[in-house]
Amino acid sequence: MSELGINITKHRDFYLESFDNSGWDCLNSFVESDQFDDIIVNLYHQYTEGNRFTPRLKDTVNAFVECPYKDMKVVFVGQDPYPQQDVADGISFSCSKTMKEQPSLRYIFTEIEATVHPKGYKRDPDLKRWANQGVLMLNTAMTVQIGRIGSHYSIWNKFSNFLFNELNKRDDLIIVLLGKKAEAWVKHLDNNIIFKVPHPASAAYKGGKWDSKDVFNKINEELNKQGKGLINW
């Protein structure tokens, strides 16, 4: 328990257990560092000052828990979690809490319908099904202040830096960078196959159509070349 009344040990133990159970122990040294403490303290201050954030801290590990390290084949990097209260579930773009598509997910599904499943597609807003196939769904910030996009980038910057450098120790991943915030991390990930694609939210500024650059088919083409199982989008 710190002098601020924050039980950092409780949060640290939760992260360590979650990462150990999902094979993400490569992140444990960060969780055991002062930099992790800084994140918890910063989020605590945000909360006590009335700046509520989303998703809940316990949900921030969900992308890793649902996509064990040894099964990871594809990484999507977005920007922020959904900034509305009780929508984000810790897996980027997923809407399992409401089961209602947010605009970004709606654009994603519409593009999958057009490019991958033109004869019919079940639009399931819970993207746990992708994570369970080896797709790590990340944002450049793991939390966001409710109603304030971009508000927590600085809080999570050191964690993202550590995480992406760990991912870049691999050379067999397919990484999709969605938007300029994600593309800024390209030098930390360039040991792998990179696709740069506009963020789905950009479709709102371009007449309602998102140019996915056929990324979902391209991912499966690369996986096929690697002899890995394809993703059922």
C-alpha positions in Angstrom: 0.0 0.0 0.0 1.5 3.3 -1.0 1.3 6.6 0.9 -1.5 7.6 -1.5 -3.6 4.7 -0.3 -3.3 2.8 -3.6 -2.8 -0.9 -3.4 -0.3 -1.1 -6.2 0.7 -4.6 -5.2 -2.8 -5.8 -5.8 -2.8 -4.4 -9.3 0.7 -5.8 -10.0 -0.2 -9.2 -8.9 -3.3 -9.2 -11.1 -1.3 -8.3 -14.1 1.4 -10.8 -13.4 -1.1 -13.6 -12.9 -2.9 -12.6 -16.1 0.3 -12.5 -18.2 1.7 -15.7 -16.7 -1.5 -17.6 -17.4 -1.6 -16.4 -21.1 2.1 -16.8 -21.8 2.8 -13.1 -21.8 5.4 -13.3 -19.1 7.8 -11.3 -21.4 5.9 -8.3 -20.0 6.4 -9.1 -16.4 9.6 -7.1 -16.0 7.6 -4.0 -17.0 4.9 -4.8 -14.5 7.5 -5.2 -11.8 9.0 -1.8 -12.6 8.5 1.7 -11.3 7.0 2.6 -14.7 4.0 0.3 -14.0 3.6 2.0 -10.6 3.5 5.4 -12.4 0.6 4.2 -14.6 -1.4 3.0 -11.6 -0.8 6.2 -9.7 -1.7 8.4 -12.7 -4.9 6.5 -13.2 -5.7 6.8 -9.5 -5.2 10.6 -9.7 -7.4 10.8 -12.7 -10.2 8.9 -10.9 -10.0 10.9 -7.7 -10.1 14.1 -9.7 -13.4 13.0 -11.2 -11.9 12.1 -14.6 -13.5 8.7 -15.0 -11.8 6.4 -17.6 -12.6 3.4 -19.6 -12.3 0.4 -19.8 -12.0 -0.8 -16.2 -8.5 -1.5 -15.2 -9.2 -5.2 -14.9 -10.3 -5.3 -18.5 -7.1 -3.9 -19.9 -5.5 -7.3 -19.9 -8.3 -8.9 -22.0 -6.6 -8.6 -25.4 -3.6 -10.6 -24.0 -5.7 -13.1 -22.0 -7.8 -14.0 -25.0 -4.8 -14.2 -27.4 -2.1 -16.2 -25.7 1.4 -15.3 -26.8 2.2 -18.6 -28.4 -0.9 -18.4 -30.5 -0.4 -14.8 -31.7 -0.2 -14.5 -35.5 -1.6 -11.0 -36.3 -1.6 -7.7 -34.4 -4.0 -4.8 -35.0 -2.9 -1.5 -33.5 -5.6 1.1 -33.1 -5.6 4.4 -31.2 -8.0 4.7 -28.2 -10.6 2.5 -26.6 -14.1 3.6 -27.2 -14.5 6.8 -25.1 -18.1 6.1 -24.0 -18.7 4.6 -20.6 -19.3 0.9 -20.4 -18.5 0.2 -24.1 -14.8 -0.7 -24.3 -14.0 -4.3 -23.2 -10.2 -4.3 -23.5 -10.1 -5.8 -27.0 -9.8 -3.0 -29.5 -13.0 -2.4 -31.6 -14.8 -5.1 -29.7 -18.3 -4.3 -28.4 -19.1 -7.3 -26.2 -20.5 -5.3 -23.4 -23.4 -3.8 -25.4 -23.4 -6.2 -28.5 -24.1 -3.1 -30.5 -21.6 -2.0 -33.3 -19.9 1.3 -32.7 -19.2 3.2 -36.0 -15.6 2.0 -36.3 -16.7 -1.7 -36.0 -19.6 -1.1 -38.3 -17.1 0.1 -41.0 -14.9 -2.9 -40.4 -17.7 -5.4 -40.7 -19.1 -3.6 -43.8 -15.7 -3.9 -45.5 -15.4 -7.6 -44.5 -18.8 -8.2 -46.0 -17.6 -6.5 -49.2 -14.2 -8.1 -49.6 -14.2 -11.4 -47.7 -17.8 -12.7 -47.3 -19.9 -11.2 -50.1 -22.4 -14.1 -49.8 -23.2 -13.4 -46.2 -21.5 -12.6 -43.0 -22.5 -12.9 -39.3 -21.7 -9.6 -37.7 -20.7 -10.6 -34.1 -19.6 -7.5 -32.1 -17.7 -9.6 -29.7 -14.2 -9.8 -31.2 -13.0 -12.3 -28.6 -13.5 -14.8 -31.5 -10.7 -13.1 -33.4 -8.4 -13.0 -30.4 -9.0 -16.7 -29.8 -7.7 -17.3 -33.4 -4.4 -15.5 -32.7 -5.3 -11.9 -33.4 -4.0 -9.5 -30.8 -6.3 -6.4 -30.8 -4.5 -3.4 -29.3 -4.7 0.3 -28.9 -1.8 2.7 -28.5 -3.4 3.7 -25.2 -5.0 1.0 -23.0 -7.5 3.5 -21.4 -9.1 6.8 -22.2 -10.9 9.5 -20.2 -14.6 9.2 -20.9 -15.4 11.6 -23.7 -11.8 12.7 -24.3 -10.1 10.9 -27.2 -6.3 10.9 -26.9 -6.3 11.8 -23.2 -4.3 8.8 -22.0 -1.6 8.4 -24.6 1.1 9.8 -22.3 0.0 7.5 -19.4 0.6 4.4 -21.5 3.4 5.5 -23.7 6.2 3.6 -21.8 4.1 0.4 -21.7 3.4 0.6 -25.4 7.1 1.2 -26.1 8.0 -1.8 -24.0 5.3 -4.0 -25.5 6.1 -3.1 -29.2 9.8 -3.7 -28.6 8.9 -7.1 -27.3 6.7 -7.9 -30.3 9.6 -6.8 -32.6 11.7 -9.6 -31.2 9.5 -11.8 -33.4 9.8 -11.7 -37.2 6.8 -13.8 -38.1 4.0 -11.4 -37.1 1.6 -9.6 -39.4 1.0 -6.1 -37.9 -1.8 -3.8 -39.1 -1.3 -0.1 -38.1 -4.6 1.7 -38.2 -4.2 5.5 -38.5 -1.4 8.0 -37.9 -1.2 7.4 -34.1 -0.5 3.7 -34.7 1.9 4.4 -37.7 4.1 6.5 -35.3 5.2 3.2 -33.8 6.3 1.6 -37.0 10.0 1.7 -36.2 9.4 -0.4 -33.1 7.6 -3.1 -35.1 9.4 -3.2 -38.5 11.0 -6.6 -38.0 7.6 -8.0 -39.0 5.2 -7.7 -41.9 3.5 -4.3 -41.8 0.3 -3.1 -43.3 -0.6 0.6 -43.0 -4.3 1.2 -43.2 -6.4 4.3 -42.4 -8.3 4.1 -39.1 -11.9 3.0 -39.6 -13.1 6.2 -37.8 -11.6 8.2 -40.8 -14.5 6.9 -42.9 -16.8 9.4 -41.1 -14.8 12.2 -42.8 -14.7 10.6 -46.2 -18.3 10.0 -47.1 -18.8 7.0 -45.0 -16.6 4.5 -46.8 -13.5 3.0 -45.2 -10.6 2.0 -47.5 -9.3 -1.2 -45.8 -6.8 -1.8 -48.6 -8.2 -5.3 -48.7 -6.2 -6.0 -45.5 -8.3 -8.9 -44.3 -7.6 -10.9 -47.4 -4.0 -9.9 -47.5 -3.5 -11.1 -43.9 -4.8 -14.5 -44.8 -2.6 -14.6 -47.9 0.4 -14.0 -45.7 -0.6 -16.6 -43.2 -1.1 -19.1 -46.0 2.5 -18.3 -47.2 3.7 -19.0 -43.6 1.8 -22.2 -43.5 -0.4 -21.0 -40.6 -4.1 -21.3 -40.1 -6.2 -18.6 -41.7 -8.3 -16.2 -39.7 -12.1 -16.7 -40.0 -13.2 -13.1 -39.9 
